[in-house]
Amino acid sequence: MISFEEALKIVLDTSAALPAERMYIADTVGMVLAENIFSKIPMPPFHKSAVDGYALKAAQAESAGVLLTCTGLIQAGETFGKEIKPGECIKIMTGAAVPLSTDSVIMVEDTHQLEDGMVEMLKSVKKGQNICVKGEDIASGQRVLEKGTLISSSHVAVMAASGRKSIKVYGKPEVAILNTGGEIVPVGRKITGNRIYNSNGPML
């Protein structure tokens, strides 16, 4: 009899990688990548708000107490094509694209909305505040996963965010179990002599 380590070495030394096959990403958890994965888009794909709040020009709120007119609301997924003028701000939700005419977002908790549509800035605002810049996490074309990676559910999320629907993975090996021992008899056959039924085989 040989040790487990010896048996494993024999298997690894005498086996070869199975041919690659293309699969839908959600079905690949536990499999091994057969290609490098590159992002098709930058992440985030646009300047987006990191918080619920108000988008504005930071130069207009360099000190607390400034009042600005709220001109509307931008929800996540919406496209806003209007220009935010001096003296104005716009309410924005987390994940929504920040208007090009603004450069900062103040958290809604740091503001006070008045009845006449005016919004008071309770804190000063700095340029770039609470904005996730386009491509700051991943650049377009950047390698996000390397060939040979054992795929987990978090890897599936990365691939989906990168724009990949299907990928190449190595096929899974098939494992066969050989029952040995002169004393064992398959279940269903008649036991003779000092033999026993094969209980480990069905269990495994």
N, C-alpha and C positions, 0 to 999 in steps of 0.2 A: 504494500500500500504506500502511496506517496502523499505528501502533505498538500494542503489546500494551496499554498503558495506555489509549489511545484506544478500542480495541475493548472493553475491560472496562467503561469508562465508558458506552459506548453500551448494552451489555447491561444494566447496573445501572439506567440511566436509563429504559429502556423496558420493564423487566420488573416484574411484580407478584407478591406473595406468593401461593402456591398455597393452595387451601382446606385447612383443618385436618382431620386425621383422627385417630381414637382408635386407639392401639396399645398392646400389652403392653410394659411398661417395658424388658424385656431386649432387645427388638427395635428400640430407638430410638437406639442409639449412632450418632452422626454426624448426627442429625437436630436440628431446632430446635424448642424448646418453643413451643407456641401458647397457653399459659396459665401463670399463676403457680401454684406448688406450695406448699401449706400443709401442715404436719404435722398428722396426725390425732391424734397422741399426744405426750406429753412424752417427751424423751429425756435420760437414761434414764427408763423409765416407772415406776421405783420406786427407793428408796434401795438401792444395790447395793455389794457389796464389790469394791474395786479390786485385791485380792490374795487369795492363799490364806493363811488365817490363822485367828484366833479372834475372834469377836464378843463384846463385853463392855461394861460400863459403865466409862468412863474413870476415874471417881472411885474405882474399886476398885483401880486400878493406877497410882497417881500416882508410884510409885517402883519401881525394879527389885527383883526377888526375891519378888514376890507370888505366892502359889499359889492357883489357882482350879480348881474341879472342871469338867471337860468333860462336858457333858450330851448330846452327840450330834454329828451332822454335817448340814450343809445344802448340798446340791448345787445347781448352777445350774439354774433352772427349777422347783425345788421350792417348795412353800408350807409355811412353818413357823409354826404357830399357838400354840405354847407360850410361856410367859413365862420369861425367863432371870432367875433369882432372885439376890440378893446372894450372893457367893461362888462364882458359877458363870460359865462361858463356854461357847461352842459353836463347834466347828470349822466353818469356812465356806470355800467355794471361790470363786474369782474369778467375778464376774458374778452370784452368788446374791443374793437379796433379804436385806437385813439385818433381823433381828427388831426390832420396835418397842421392845422392852424393852432394847435395847442402843443405844449411840451411837458406838461406835468399833470398829475392827478392827486387831489387831496382826498383823504379818507372821509366818508360821510360822517364818521364819528367826530371829526375835527371841524365840522361846520354846523351852522344853525340856519334852517330854512325859515324865512319870514313869510307872512301871509300874502304879501304883494308880489311874490315870485322872486324876491331878492334872496341871496344866500350870503350869510356872513362867514368869513374865513376866521376860525378861532385860533389858527396857528399860521405861522409864515410858511411859504411854499418854496421849495428848491427845484431848479430845473432838472427834469428827468425823474422826479420823485414818483414812485409807485407805477413806473412804466416798465414792462418787459420788452426789451428791444428786439426787433426782428432778427432772427438767427443767433440770438445770444446763447441758446442751449446747443443747437446743432446747425451747422451751415449746410446749404444745399450741396449735395455731392459728397458730404462727409461720410466716412465709414462709421457705422454705428454698431455693427456686430461682425465678428471675425469668423471665417470658415473654421469649423471644428468646435464651435460653441455648442454646449449641451443646452437645448432650448428650454426655458422656463416660461411661466405665464407672463412675467414682467418683460421678457424678450419679445413676446407676441405683441404686447402693447407698444413697444418701441418700433417694431416693424410696421404695425398698423399706422402709427403716427407719422412714420416715414413714407407712407404711401404704398407699401407693399401688400398685395393681396395674396400672392402665392410665392413660394420659395423652393429651392432645391435642398433636399435633405437626404442623408444616407438611409437606405432601407434598414429596418430592424432585423437582427438575426433571429432565426427560429431555434428554440432550445428543445432538445429531446432528452428524456430521462430514461436510462437503461437500468432496470432492476436486476440486481445480481444476487446470487445465493442459491445453492442447491436445495435449500430447505423450503423455499417459498413456492406456493401454488396459487395461480390466479383465482380470484374469487369466482365461484360458480362451478369450479371443478371439484372432483372428489379428493379428499385428503387421504393419503396412504402413508403408512409408516410414521416416522417422527417429523412430518412436515407441518408447516403452518401456512395460513392464508397470507397473501401479500397485502398487508394493510398500509404500509408506507407509500406504495406506488399510487393508489387512488388518492391518498392524502396530498402528496406532492403535486 
